Amino acid sequence: MNIVAIALITDRTKYFRPNMYHRSTHGTELTYKYKIYKFTDQDESELMKSANPFVMAVLAGKYANVTKSDIDQRYHFKRKLFQLVLQKIDYPLEQRRFYLSTLIYFIDYLLKTPLKLGAKYSC
């Protein structure tokens, strides 16, 4: 069995691309190189076409960066992602509950908004 590692890089900077871990202690060295997946490199329109549930996590990361100082916009992106998760309900039946709850929890975690904001926009 092969082991593959990938680092998910969620920051906003284009040039931060760590692809190696190095540690040296008492004459012993360890260098570990790995692949990266940079959220800012991903095209939103291409992501929207995918049926992969991981796409929702990537979009949440992208939206979290874009809305750091705009809570209203963050709330709208959060609702948009919740709706997309529910629309892409064609996940395998035995895994549907797990996918839905995990994605909604992750989106909610990344796109934190004050509770009172939900009441402001509810009908």
N, C-alpha and C positions, 0 to 999 in steps of 0.2 A: 504494500500500500504506500502511495506517495502522499506526502504532506505538502500542502501549498498554503502560504500565508498571504493575506492581502490587508493593507491598512486602508481604512476608510478615512479620507481627509476631508473634514467638513468646514474648515476655515474659509475666509473670504479672499485671502491673498493668492494671487496667481503663481507666485514664485516659491512658495513654501511647499517643497516636495521631498520630505524625508523618505528615503528608501533603504535605510540601513540603521541597524542598532549595533553599537560597538561598546564593549566593556573590557577594561584591562585592570587586573588586580594581581599583585605579587608575581609578576612575570607570566601570567596566564592571560591570553586574549581571546575574546569571543567576538566574531563579526557575523551578523545575521542580515542578509539582504532579502528584501521582499518587494512585491508589487504594490502599487498604490492605485486607488480609485478616488479621484478628486471630484467632489460634488460640483464644484464650480466649472469643471470641464464639460459637464453634461448638458446637452441641449434640451430645454424644457419641451419643445414640440415633439422631439423624438421620444422623450420619456413618456409622454402622454399616449403614444401609440402602443406602448408595450403592455402586455398582460401580466408581466412579472410583478408580484406583490412588492418586491424590493424597491421598485420604482417609486412607490408612495413614500418610503423612508427617505429616498434621495430627494424627492421634491420637498418633503418636510424640512430637510437640512438646508436646501437652497432657499426656501421661503423664510426660514428662521434667520438666515444671514441678511436677507433683503429687508426684513421688517424689524430689525433690532430697535429702532427708535419710533416705530409707528404701530402702536397696539391695535388701532382700528383695522389697518391693512392686515396685520397678523391674524386677527380674528376672522377676516374674510377668507384668507388663504386656508386657515384651519378648517372652516366650514366647507370650502371647496374640496379639500382633500378627504374629509369625512364622506362627502357625497360621492366622490370618485371611488373610494374604497367600497361603499355599498353598491355602486353601479357595477363594479367588476366582481360581482358575486359568483362568478363561474368557477371559483376555486373548488377543488374536489370536496364533496360533501363531508367526508370524514375529517377533513382538515379545515373546513370553512370557519368554524367557531374559533379555532386557534388563530388562523390568519386574521380574521376580523378583529378579535380582541387585542391581539398583539399590535397590529397596525394602528388601531385607534389609540391604544395606550401610548405608543411611540410618538405618534403625531401630536397628541395632547401634551406629552412631555416636552417635545422640542418647541412647540408653538404655545407656550404658556401664555394665558391671558387672564385678566381678572374676572372673577365670577360675575360681577355686576355688568360686564360687557355683554354677556349672553342675554341678560334681561333687557338691555338697551335695544338689541336688535330683534328680539322675539316679537312675534305677531300678537 
